[in-house]
Amino acid sequence: MADPKRNRGYHYVVAWGVDLGSYAYYIEMSCAEAENDDAPKNAIYKGRDGRWRTVDELRDARQIQRYEDYVAALTRYAEDLAAERRHRR
């Protein structure tokens, strides 16, 4: 799920899914839906009402920090992966 081709840049959706123990295929599907809906990049999930909830709406400071840390790691990985792919060419 760290590959930007799979998560489409929706790292918070990945963090939410991992936190819930969702399967990779479900997280990937959620990321595709977020991209299709042009959801905010800090979206975490799509509510039953069709509105994307964001990390800003969470209240648990530890949960928010956990997501921020996870997203920072995913972002670093994506940047390193892109640099490696450029280097291979």
Steps between C-alpha positions, in 0.01 A plus 500: 500500500800729516531521122338822375368311197286299739403761760471788253642741758221437752731414786244581769255253346779242523572592864130472587471163328814361660383624840171312453672187372345523154624279219734658245249458215239695699744781581605518136134513393435780751798696366368463145158619614657798676687591183187458290305723739785754514498463879730722708849349539446481877183290458481186711172338397175561316194520726167341423377845400761507221716767668869432548609539862845644564765453762417853620168371629659247736510584870747247641841671505683166514311370199571818306871478586509133400351591160734796455800274573374233262434753223844654549658155459291427189595835352871438562470154347319635192768766452780245540326262259462774239869592535601136464286458189656812348848369585432167326424670168 
